[in-house]
Amino acid sequence: MDRSKIKKLDAEYIVHTYNRYDVVADHAYRATITDVNGKEFIDLCSGYGANSLGYGHKAWLDAVKAQLDQVQHTSNLYYTAPGPQLAEKLATRSGLCKVWFANSGGEANEAAIKVARKYGNTLADHKKNTIISLKKSFHGRTLATVTATGLAEAQESFGPLVPGFVHAEVDDAAELEKLVKQYDPCAFLMELVQGEGGVHALEQSFVDKAAELCEKNDILFIDDEVQVGIGRSGTLFAFEQYGIKPDIVSFAKGIGAGLPIGGIICGPKTCDVLVPGDHGSTFGMNPVACAGANVVLDTIDDAFLSAVKVKSRFIREELASMKKVTGLDGLGLMIGIDLEGMTGAEATARLLEEGVLTIPAGDRLRLLPPLTISLEETCKALAAIRRVLD
Ligand SMILES: Cc1ncc(COP(=O)(O)O)c(C=O)c1O
């Protein structure tokens, strides 16, 4: 189908919750997408961070195709192998206990919120159910996760929102302590590296204080690793670099490598909170998505993570030497760029013309390349970025 026909159908029949860029993807390999008219784009967006292994990763494709041939779906009424295998890997490598599977990040955080509410209402030393999240945070588009999100533009027009959520200032430990006294929360919900709000890695001292408050006050620490998790930070989970142990970690995006999957990993306090009948998801633990995700986790070993760190250092050093770049934030291959005289949105539009796909985050320019991006693709993309930012 030609591009004008595709765009016409999209305009006529799709509910427009996204403004699309003028790229009509036809096929893709590694970190390069080819448009239907043959133009190539180096993808430093990787499907909002979801295509962790890039495009056409052979072992992932083989596993997904084999599982499709075997059994594509059964519902959670029956056993299949890939989900429990994946859960064992996630629990072992996170040092936590059990996994509940969903299909997206929003659904994962919704589950985390329900676990925290049930824990606070029925299991904590006294009843409590307020959740403190952060300003500029993003946790999803369901009503509860939109309420937890600290971006007003995501909430406008959708009131009344869900009661029992409070937003704290980013990196303000004193305020967080005050809010704990005032609201007696059952949980904190935080992205250790905020994504949509502008790619900001929380300060270590703030995270330390949050963890200390959790310990002292029986507050659950929910670590939203939907964007930064599964290797993007340079460790499998970003919490490893902060030296904390969350009670719940939510994940999605990168673990699917392009298929929809998400979920939560629960620690000792939270792993038995939900019981049959409490929660569910028809496609949760889908064997095809889990078969692919098993390959993702098997691929992201120590050598792979070292390579992510090397790529991150190289890209950051190059970016730091460009004239319009005034600051860098984020962790690993989740990179936020402060620009002089240009917004992230303007830079994204200019880079598109140069054949590089990026995304804005707040006023910043954001890079979320596939973790497997090659040196050749990286250098080509950096040369284009230099043309725009130098
Ligand atoms: C940190 C974080 N949490 C949750 C979500 C929501 O994930 P999904 O779009 O898969 O529902 C996102 C999406 O960008 C995210 O970045």
The ligand as an ORCA input file, in Angstrom:
! r2SCAN-3c Opt
* xyz 0 1
  C       7.961      5.311     33.386
  C       6.740      4.891     32.631
  N       5.754      4.260     33.277
  C       4.655      3.848     32.643
  C       4.471      4.067     31.300
  C       3.236      3.587     30.603
  O       3.553      2.497     29.806
  P       2.558      1.987     28.653
  O       2.525      3.051     27.613
  O       3.173      0.717     28.200
  O       1.229      1.801     29.309
  C       5.481      4.726     30.579
  C       5.319      4.991     29.138
  O       5.974      5.772     28.541
  C       6.639      5.148     31.265
  O       7.635      5.774     30.628
*
